[in-house]
């Protein structure tokens, strides 16, 4: 167990929750979306690395016992065991509500941060009949309090406790108190871009893949069949991409950016970095236009001159597929800007919209397909022109890189 100083006297309220293993490792917050502040994660040094290719992500430590308990092991929390699947689940970062919806359990989510998560998932799943995002009205503000968690009375908190202790008014004792008196924690925030955990948690902290974390969540929900079906779709998609992409010498250079429509702020992100923020760009193997440019944290602010110096063949513009962003204005401003107009990507009309790096498995599938078409149109079919407010294109079956209907059926429980 962790520090006992935060535990309350007497038996815990949830006696059916068994939560074992040492609490270890984490640090850093995020940012990288235009208008957001830096998260303070200033390094990508790696405590313990788990590799992340398609074959690497079979991290099978999640099990269901004959007694119908649901047990998983995940850094930094160790082992978490439930005697029944959770029905009231606290989430904060967007990949977890995406996971819940993928497992047909979206109605269990009682909280999330950033309503852009809803808009992003709506864009990608617009072609799914009868698909509902049950947590649409649960979006709140960034951060949360101990009092809020008591009030929500959740069976499970899908948040990395190491990250929580970097927030105001949260200590290790508070983490233990919520664990003992409300419900356990499960999360692995620092795998997002392989950031360095807080010193208190760093010993033994391990990195996990997006689909490895999804594996654990599926087990706690008792949804192994849905997980395995979706994982099969994802593995097939990765195989399709790897077989179809051109040789390295023929791949384009790309700049992965968070850029405001008025060009007043431009942030460079790594294209092929480890971590699940790049789980839709890294498998494509395009060439980062900025090369091995070193910078701390998940992103780096640059100006138009630096972008021109890199002169990418393609620009991937993050956070731009919802009607809250004017993508048409962005492209016009790039064409009208004296420096931006010199960019090869602008001259060749290769400025593309992107979703979010805060992706769960559903958005990951669509963003892999989307970005493959944007970077390799000759191999995978061209990405259509995007107009503000568009939904995800209705590709014919022969144009799809994965079986969309299969995914919709799995979510609905029909597969």
N, C-alpha and C positions, 0 to 999 in steps of 0.2 A: 504494500500500500504506500501511498506517499506520506507526506507530512501529516501527522495526526492532529496538529494544532487547530485545524479548521473543523474537526468533526464535532457534532453535537452529541450530548449525552443521550443514552437510551438507544433502543433499536432503530435501525433505519426504516424509512417509510416504505421503501420498496424492497422487501425481503426476497422477492423472486429474482432480483438482479444480482448476479454474482460477477464482480468486477475485480479481476486479479492482474498480477504482473506489475512490474515496476513502471512508474511514469518516468519517461525520459524524453528528452530533446526538442527544441525549436526556436526560431526568431525571425523577424522581418514582417513587413506588411506589404501591400502592393500599391500600385498606382498604374501609370502608363496610359490612362484614358485622359483625353484632353480635358483640362480644367480640374484634374484631381491633383492633390499634393503627393509628394513622394512618400513611400511607406517606411522609409528608414532601413530597409534591408539593403545593406551596402556591400554585400559580397556574395559570390557564388561558390565559395569554398564548400567542399563536400564532406560531410561527416562520414557517412557510410553509403556507398552508392549501389543501387540496384539498376542494372542496365535496362534499356527500354525499347528494344526492337520488338517486332511482332512476336517472335518466339520467346522473348525475354519476359513478357508480361504475364506468364502463367505462374502466378505467385502462390499457388494453391494452399494457403494455410487456413482457409475458412471451412468449417465443418458443421454438420448437424448431427447430433448424437441420437441414438435409438430412443432416448427418453424425450425426444422432441425439444431438446434445448438447442440454442443457436449460439455457436461460439466462434469467435474470430480472434485473430491476433494481428495487431497493427501498431507500428511505431507512430507516436511515442507512448501510447497508452498501455501497450501490452495486451493482455487477454481481456476480452469482454464477452460475457455469456448472459444470454436472456433465456428465460423459460418459455416465452411466447413472443411472437413478432410485435414490434412497437406499433401503436396506433396513434400516437401523439408525439411528433418528432420536431425538434428545434434544429433549424439550419441557419446558416449565415451567408456563406459564400455560395455562388450560383451553381456550382457543379453538383451539389447535393440535392437540391430540389429537382434538377434535371434527372438525376439518378432515380429519385422516387417516382417521377412520372414514367420513366422508362420501364420500371418494374410494376406499373399499374397501381402505385401506392401514393399518388400525388395528393390524395385527400388527407394524408397523415401529416403533411407539412404545416406547422403552425406559425412559422416566421421565416423570413429571408431578408437579406439586404439587397437593395438596388432593383427597382422595378424594371430596369432595362433587361433583366433576365427574362421576364415575361415576354417583352416585345421581341427579344431575340428568338426565343423558342417558338413564338407564334409565327414568325417569319419562316422558319425552317420546316415547321410541321403543318403549314397551311393546307397541304394536299392530303392530310390524314382525315378521313371521315370520322366524325363523332369523337375526335380527340379533344379533351378538355384539360386546360391547365388549372387545376383546382386551387392552386396557391396564388392565383392572380391578385387577390385582395390582402395577402399576408405580407406584402413588402413593407418594410419599415425603414429605419435610419441606420447609418453605419454605427456599429458598436452596440453593446447591450449591457445591462446591469444584472447583478445578482438577484435583485428584487424582481426583475422581469422574469428571470428563469424560475423563481419560486412561483410566480403567478401563473406562468404557462404550464407548470407541472408536467414536463415532458418525460416520456419513457426513455428517450435517447437524445443526446446532444451531438449532432454531427458537426463538430467544430474541433479543431486541434487545440487542446488545452495549453500547449506550449505557446501558441500565438496569443491566446486569450490573456496570458500573464504579461504580455507586452502592452496591454491596453490599460487605460487609467482605471484605478480603483479595483484592480484584480491582482490577487496574490496566489501563490501556490496553496495556501490555506483555504482560500475561497474556492479554488478548483476542487479540492478534496471535500469541502462542505457540500457543494452542489452534487458531486458524485455520490456521497453517502446519503443525502437527504432528498434528492430529486431523482437523478438518473445519471448513467454513465456518459462519458465522452468518447467520441471516435472521430478522428480527423488527422490529416497529415499535410498541413498547409505548406510547409517548406519544400515539399516535393514539387510545388508549382513551378519554380524556376531554380531549384536546387540552391536555395538561399541558406545562409548559416543560421541555425537555431539560436535562441537565447542561451547564454552560457550555462544557466541552471539546468537546461534540458539537453545540452549538446552531447553528453556522454551516451553513446549507443543509439543516437537518432539515426534512423534509416530512411532512405528515399524510396518511395513507391510510385508506380505508374498510375495514371488515371484509371485504367481498366483493372489494375490490381486493387485499388481502393473500392471501385465499383463491385468487385468480387466480394469483398467483405460486407459491404452494405447489403448486397443481395442475400447473403447468407443470414444476416440478422433479420431481414424481412421474410425469410422463408421462401424466397423467390429464385431458387437455383435454376429452375427450368427456363425462366425468362432470361436470366443472365446468360446461360449457356447458349441460348438461341441468338441473342444479340451479339455475344462474343464471336460466334461463328460467322455472323454477317460481317463483323469488323475484320476478322482474320481474312475472309475472302476479299474484302475491299483492299486491305493492305497487299495481298498477293497480286491483285489486279493492277494496283499502282506500281508495284515493284517490277512486274513483268512488262508493263507498258511504257514506263517513262524512258526517255531517250538516254543514251550513254552520257556520262558526266561531262564530256567535252562539248556536248550539244545542248546542255541545259542553260536556261537563261539566268541572268543575275536578277535578284529581286530585293526590294527594300520593303521591310515590314514596318509600317508606320502607324502611329496615332497622330492624326493631323486635323486641325480645325478647318472648317469650311472656308474661313477667311484667311487662312494661312498664317495666322498670328502665332500659332504654336505648333511645333513639329517635334515629335518624339520618335527616336529610333529604337526599335526592339530587335532582339536577336532572332534570326530566322530559323536556325537549326540547333538552338540550345536544348539541353536536357530539361526535363520537367513537363508537366501536363499542360502548361500554357502553350507549348509548341507541339502538342500532340497531333495537330492537323497540318503543320508545315514541315516539321522535321522528316516524316516519312517520305516526303516528296523529293528531298535531296537537291533542291535548287541551290544556286550559288548565292550566298549573302553578298549583296552589292558592297557592303562595308568591310568585307573580308574578316580579318581577325581583330577588328577594332575592339580595344579593351575599354570597358567602363564598368563601374560598380552599380549594383542595384539592377532592377529589371528593365530599365529604359534609360535613355540619354537624350536630353534636349539638344537639337541641332537647328541650324538655319538653312535657308534655301541654297546658299552657296555650298554648304557641306553636302547637301543632297545632290547638287549638280556635279560636284567632284566625284561622288560615287557613281552617278549617272546610271541608275538601274534600268534594265530592259523592261521590268514590270514593277509597279507599285501596288502593294496590298495595303489598303487603307482600313484600319481597324475601327470598329464601332459604327459602321456606316450603313447597315442594311435596314434600319428602322426609319419610320417617317419623322422621327425627332431630329434626324440629320439630313441636311440638304446636300445630297451627293452631287446633284447637277451643279450646284453653286461651287462646290469644291473643284470640279473639273473645269468650269469656266474660269475660275480664279487662277488655276494653274496655267491655263492657256493664255490668260491675259497678263500674267506676271512676267516681267522681262527676264528673270532668271528661270522661273518654272517652265516657261515656254520652250526653253532650250533642252529640257529633259527628254531623253529618248522615249521614256515611257509615255510622256504627254504627246509627243509628236506622232507616236505610233498607236495612240489610243489604247494603251495598256495600263490604265489606272483602274484598279478593280476594287469593288466593295468587299468588306469582310464583316464577319459577325463579332464574336467576342472570344478572347482567350480564356474567359471564365467558363469554359465549356464543360458540360458533363457528357455522358456517352451519346445522347441523342444529337446534340449539336456537333459533337466530334465527328460522327458519321457524315452528316451533311457538309460540314466544313472541309473534310477531307475530299469529298467529291467536288465541291465548289472550287477549292484551291487547285486541285489537279487540272480541272478544265481551264482555269485562268492561266496557269503556268505552262500547261502542255496542250494547247487546243488541237494540234495536229494529231496527237495520240489519243486524247480522251473526248474530243468534241469541244467546240468553242463555247465559252460562257457568254450568254446573251447580254445585250446592253441593259443596264439597270436604270430604272426610273424611280424617283422617290415614291415610296409607298408600295412598291412591288412586293409580291410574295415570292417564295422560292419557285424557280421555273418548273413547269410541268414537263419534264423530259419524258420522251417516249421510253418504253422499256429497253429498247436497244441502245439508248443514249445514257442510261443510268449506269453508274459504276457499282451500285449495290441495289438490292431488292427493297425498294421503298415499301411496297405492300407487305412484304414479310415483316418488316419492322413494325408497321402499323398493326398487323395481326398479333404480333408478340405482345405489344403494349395492351391491346384489347383482351388478351387472354384467349385468342382464337387460333393460336399456332402451337 
